[in-house]
Amino acid sequence: MPPSGLIRNFKSDVYWWEPDGRVVRLSPGDGGIYSMACVHPSGSHAVFWGGAAGRPRLWIADGRGGLDAITGEKFSARYPAYDLAGRFLVYCVSAHKSEFVEDLRRRSTATMPADGVGMAIVLKAADGAWERRLTDGRYLDQRPALSPNGAMVVFVSNRGGTPGLWLVAADGRSKPAALLTKTRAYRPWWSVDGKHIFFFVLGKEPHRIHVVPISGGRPVRLINDDRGDTHGPYADPGGRHLIVHSTRDSDDSGSPVWRLYELPLDGTPPRRLAPPNHPRGAHGTRARNGVMTFDVAYHRR
């Protein structure tokens, strides 16, 4: 029996949403955990992580029925993300004993890594021709994101004591450098111009989207993220808004529900994104051709 307050029987699936309204499931629908897809910027396919049992793997799917694993079973793999040109893919690997789907299913809808897990950041060519580790796995390095030009990676790490933001060069020739360590930051993503990092703040207060320059400094909350908890941020390729998921609007019973939104960077109100027949959604990404990916989680307390 899992500890009190945690989620059991958790499962999730990843979906592909085309501009004409067509929505198809990318994950196999086998009752496993599949989550956090990143669509290729061209809209040709998406990569996501998960599995039905054993160590989670990375999967590639194209919205037309194609589905293949692109990592093996020796290490757990999570959190894939492309650069803006789609030339590189960054993700995390771990050999920790807790990094199995069966264990993740018992913990939480965020499938957060357990305390004490070590994760390494890995960069690979999008065509699979090569890959390199950018960190050594001694710390919990997670949720990496590539700069638009593919030269830098921002990621979350506990190497400063609490979850903070760190930068490392994609060529693997330098050690990670601290960007933001006095704020409990999570799920960073680069602005399209490469000058800022978006993220949300963890803690007891509502989770809200903030932005910080890559040169460092004081993070600033986006003023139109004004209610509920908001996670996600993914910079739409057009550069005018973020794709987020938020509990800002309740369902008919008054309970908070995770839904997809566009969060404009000009400060105007968020706009609800509603995939047909999917009133809930999270972890949205969008390609230049308008194709989106998202996931939906299901659980029983």
Secondary structure, DSSP 8 states (H G I E B T S, - for coil): ---TT--EEEEEEEEEE-TTS-EEE-S--SS-EEEEEEE-TTSS-EEEEEESSSS-EEEEE-SSS-EEE-S-SSSEEEEEEE-TTSSEEEEEEE--TT-SHHHHTTT-TT----TT--BEEEEEETTSS-EEESS-SSSBEEEEEE-TTSSEEEEEESTTSSSEEEEEETTS-S--EEEE-SS-EEEEEE-TTSSEEEEEE-SSS---EEEEETT----EE-TT--SS-EEEEEE-TTSSEEEEEE--SB-TTS-B--EEEEEETTS---EEE--TT-S--EEEEE-TTS-EEEEEEEEE-
